[in-house]
Amino acid sequence: MKKTLSSLTVAAIALFGAQAAMAQAASSPSRAEVKKETAAANKAGQIPGTGTSNVPAAAAGQQSPREQAATSTTSRDDRKKSTAAANKAGDIPGTGVGGVPAAAAGQQSPREQAATSTTTREDRKKATAAANKAGTIPQNEAQMQKQ
C-alpha cells in the first residue's frame, strides 16, 4: 500500500513538473523581446502614425505634425513673434480678438458672448430652468438614466 501511494505521488509530481516545463517553453515573449520587436518595426516604418516611412500619410505626400516640426527651418522665437503678431491683429480664430472670420460673420466666441452679455445671472438661471422644464435642452443618456 505504501509503495502504491508513493508511486502515485511520484507520478503526480512528474506530471505537474512536465506541465510547468511545457508552460514555460510555450509562454509569451518577455517584455524586453516585445520592446525590441516594436522598436525594429517602428524603425522600419511598419507602424502607422509614428511619422516614419511606409505609412499611408507619407505615401500620400503628407507629413505628420511631428515630421513638420522636425523639418521646420523657423526658430522657436520667430514662431512665437509671428503668432503674437497674428493674435494681436486678430487673425487667429477663437482667441476673442476682433477681425477673426467668426467675428466678421457676426458671430462671437463664447468668451466674447459672456463678456458682452446684458442678462443677469438670475435671468439666465430662470431661462435655463424654463427650457429644462419644457424639454428643449438636450440631455445625454447618462443624465436621463439618473432621472
C-alpha positions as CSV (number, residue, x, y, z in Angstrom):
1,M,0.0,0.0,0.0
2,K,2.8,2.4,0.9
3,K,4.6,1.5,-2.4
4,T,1.4,2.3,-4.4
5,L,0.8,5.6,-2.6
6,S,4.4,6.7,-3.1
7,S,4.3,5.6,-6.8
8,L,1.2,7.7,-7.3
9,T,2.8,10.7,-5.6
10,V,5.9,10.5,-7.8
11,A,3.7,10.2,-10.9
12,A,1.7,13.2,-9.9
13,I,4.8,15.3,-9.2
14,A,6.3,14.2,-12.5
15,L,3.0,15.2,-14.3
16,F,2.9,18.6,-12.8
17,G,6.6,19.2,-13.3
18,A,6.2,18.4,-17.0
19,Q,3.2,20.7,-17.3
20,A,5.2,23.6,-15.8
21,A,8.1,23.0,-18.1
22,M,5.8,22.9,-21.1
23,A,4.1,26.1,-20.0
24,Q,7.4,27.9,-19.6
25,A,8.5,26.8,-23.1
26,A,5.2,28.0,-24.7
27,S,5.0,31.2,-22.7
28,S,4.6,34.6,-24.4
29,P,7.7,36.7,-25.2
30,S,9.3,38.8,-22.5
31,R,8.8,42.5,-22.2
32,A,12.3,43.2,-23.5
33,E,11.7,41.0,-26.5
34,V,8.5,42.8,-27.3
35,K,10.1,46.2,-26.9
36,K,12.9,45.1,-29.3
37,E,10.4,43.9,-31.9
38,T,8.4,47.1,-31.6
39,A,11.5,49.3,-32.0
40,A,12.6,47.4,-35.1
41,A,9.1,47.7,-36.6
42,N,9.0,51.4,-35.8
43,K,12.4,51.9,-37.4
44,A,11.4,50.0,-40.5
45,G,8.3,52.2,-40.8
46,Q,5.8,49.4,-40.3
47,I,3.8,51.2,-37.5
48,P,1.4,53.8,-38.9
49,G,1.1,57.2,-37.2
50,T,4.7,57.4,-35.9
51,G,6.0,59.7,-38.6
52,T,8.3,57.2,-40.4
53,S,8.2,56.0,-43.9
54,N,5.8,53.4,-45.4
55,V,2.7,54.8,-43.6
56,P,-0.3,56.0,-45.6
57,A,0.2,59.7,-44.8
58,A,3.8,59.6,-46.1
59,A,2.7,57.7,-49.2
60,A,0.2,60.4,-49.9
61,G,2.9,63.1,-49.6
62,Q,1.7,64.4,-46.3
63,Q,3.8,64.9,-43.2
64,S,2.7,64.3,-39.6
65,P,2.9,67.3,-37.3
66,R,6.0,65.8,-35.7
67,E,7.7,65.5,-39.1
68,Q,6.7,69.0,-40.0
69,A,8.1,70.4,-36.7
70,A,11.3,68.4,-37.2
71,T,11.9,69.7,-40.7
72,S,11.0,73.3,-39.9
73,T,13.7,76.0,-40.5
74,T,11.9,78.6,-38.4
75,S,13.3,79.2,-34.9
76,R,11.0,79.0,-31.9
77,D,11.4,82.7,-31.2
78,D,10.4,83.6,-34.7
79,R,7.3,81.4,-34.4
80,K,6.4,83.0,-31.1
81,K,6.8,86.5,-32.6
82,S,4.7,85.8,-35.6
83,T,2.0,84.1,-33.6
84,A,1.8,87.0,-31.2
85,A,1.6,89.5,-34.1
86,A,-1.2,87.4,-35.7
87,N,-3.1,87.2,-32.4
88,K,-2.7,90.9,-31.9
89,A,-4.0,91.6,-35.4
90,G,-7.0,89.2,-34.8
91,D,-6.1,86.7,-37.4
92,I,-6.3,83.6,-35.2
93,P,-9.9,82.4,-34.7
94,G,-11.2,81.6,-31.3
95,T,-9.0,83.9,-29.3
96,G,-11.6,86.5,-28.7
97,V,-9.8,89.2,-30.6
98,G,-11.7,91.1,-33.3
99,G,-11.1,90.6,-37.0
100,V,-11.4,86.8,-37.0
101,P,-13.7,85.2,-39.6
102,A,-16.3,84.3,-36.9
103,A,-16.5,87.9,-35.8
104,A,-16.6,89.1,-39.4
105,A,-19.7,86.9,-40.0
106,G,-21.4,88.5,-36.9
107,Q,-20.7,85.6,-34.6
108,Q,-18.9,85.8,-31.3
109,S,-16.9,83.3,-29.4
110,P,-18.5,82.0,-26.1
111,R,-15.9,84.1,-24.2
112,E,-17.0,87.3,-26.1
113,Q,-20.6,86.5,-25.6
114,A,-20.2,86.1,-21.8
115,A,-18.2,89.3,-21.7
116,T,-20.8,91.3,-23.5
117,S,-23.9,89.8,-22.0
118,T,-26.5,92.1,-20.6
119,T,-28.6,89.5,-18.8
120,T,-28.2,88.9,-15.1
121,R,-27.3,85.5,-13.6
122,E,-30.8,85.2,-12.1
123,D,-32.4,85.8,-15.5
124,R,-30.1,83.1,-17.1
125,K,-31.0,80.7,-14.3
126,K,-34.7,81.3,-14.8
127,A,-34.5,80.9,-18.6
128,T,-32.5,77.7,-18.2
129,A,-35.0,76.2,-15.7
130,A,-37.8,77.1,-18.0
131,A,-36.1,75.5,-21.0
132,N,-35.3,72.4,-19.0
133,K,-38.9,72.1,-17.8
134,A,-40.1,72.5,-21.4
135,G,-37.6,69.8,-22.5
136,T,-35.8,71.9,-25.1
137,I,-32.4,71.3,-23.5
138,P,-30.8,68.1,-25.0
139,Q,-29.6,65.6,-22.4
140,N,-27.2,62.7,-22.9
141,E,-28.3,59.2,-21.9
142,A,-26.3,59.2,-18.6
143,Q,-28.2,62.3,-17.4
144,M,-31.5,60.7,-18.5
145,Q,-30.8,57.5,-16.6
146,K,-30.2,59.4,-13.4
147,Q,-33.6,61.0,-13.5
